[in-house]
Amino acid sequence: RPTLDTPGPTDQPVTAAPTMKPTCNPFDDFNICIALDASGSVCAPIGTRDCSFCTPTVFCKDDGFQVDTCCENYQNVKDFASVIVESLDDLPVEKSFSLVQFASDAAVESNLGSAQDTLDTINSLIYTGGATNHKAAFEKCMETFSTSNGNKKQFIKRNGRNRKELILVITDGISTLPKPDPVGVAEAAATVVKEEGVAIVPVFISDKRDPEAIAFMRRISTTGAAFDVTDFDSLDSIKDSLVDELACI
C-alpha cells in the first residue's frame, strides 16, 4: 500500500510491495468509477501544447500509433486501466464499473455495468488532449453513482448487502482548469465526494517528483496517500498493491 511519508528522490518507481491477492477478508461489494486523464501532457509532457485530438502530430503523435491513440503513454494508461478492471473483477464480490475520461472537461464513457462492458469501452477510447480538470472528473464519476432521475445509490444494494463506492483517478499532473483556482476547486470537489462517503484513490504519474503535485494528490485522497510512478511504462508495477488498496479501503 502507499505510505504517508514522502520518500526521497529515486530513479525507480515508488511502489508498495506487491501482494498476490488483497489482504483484507471478507471483501466488500463495490461500485468503482475509473477516471482516466487524456490531457495534452500525457502525449506531450515537455512544453505547453494541449495536443487537441493529437495535433500537431509532429509534437504529439508517437511513431507507430494512429491519431485516435496518439502516443504510447496514452496506450499504457488504457492498458493499465484494463488490467485493474480484470483484477478487480476476479474478487469474489458483487461489483460494477463505470468509466470517465477527462481533460479540459470530462465525459462519462460508460455507466455502471460489467467488467467486460468496461473493458470494451476502454479499448474504444479516443485521445482528446487538452488541459486537466479533476473537478469535472469527480463530478462525472459521481453522476455514474446516481440513477437517471437523480436518486443516488442505484446499485448500492445487491442481495441485501451495501456496496462501497470508489473513484480511481489516473493522472499525470495537478489541475489546470477551471480558472482562476483550478487546484482549489478540485480539492473542494474532492471534499464533497468524500463527504458523500465515496473513497478517492489517486495514481500519479510523473518523472519530476514534484512536491507540490504529490501534496495535491494526497489532499484529494481519502487516506491521505497516493500511488505514484515515475513514468507511464511503470504503471504495471503497482497493480497488485493498488488492487489491494481498492479492495480493502
C-alpha angles and dihedrals in degrees: 000000000000119000132223095229117089110236121217121262113293138180090220128072113272106237142151119247107279121246127203093226138000113290096216122087134222099031124218125237109250150185116213131191114201113206115198124198113228097168127139095262091064091070100022106035093164116070132003103285114135093206092216104206088344097303134173084037093196089069102027111034123078120219112265096027129105120232091254090065095024101182146019093250092060091047089052090053091051092046091049092050089051092051091051092050091049092048094048091047089061091063112107095240140089110272143165131195133210129183133215127180119199143184122131086351134004135242134194104238095181134001124225109310145119128323091246093053089050093049090051090051093049090052091054097047117128123213112246108178120203137115127319120265112174092168091063091046093055092047093050092048090052089052089059089058090059134075122245091262093053100259109138127228101037089164098027094117132038121167089358095300128120120239126217117224125224139184116204109193118192111193144150103213151012122283118284098176147093101038144252095028109013095163093048095051091045091054091046090051090049090052090054090050093051092046087057088059095254117136121225120207115184126203110197124197117197138132093203102070087223106193092202093053094045090050089052092052091051092050093054092044120098093223097038090246134099136198112236135183130184098231143008092255089063097058094100090060091073097045099105097043091045093052088049091053094048093048096047105034 
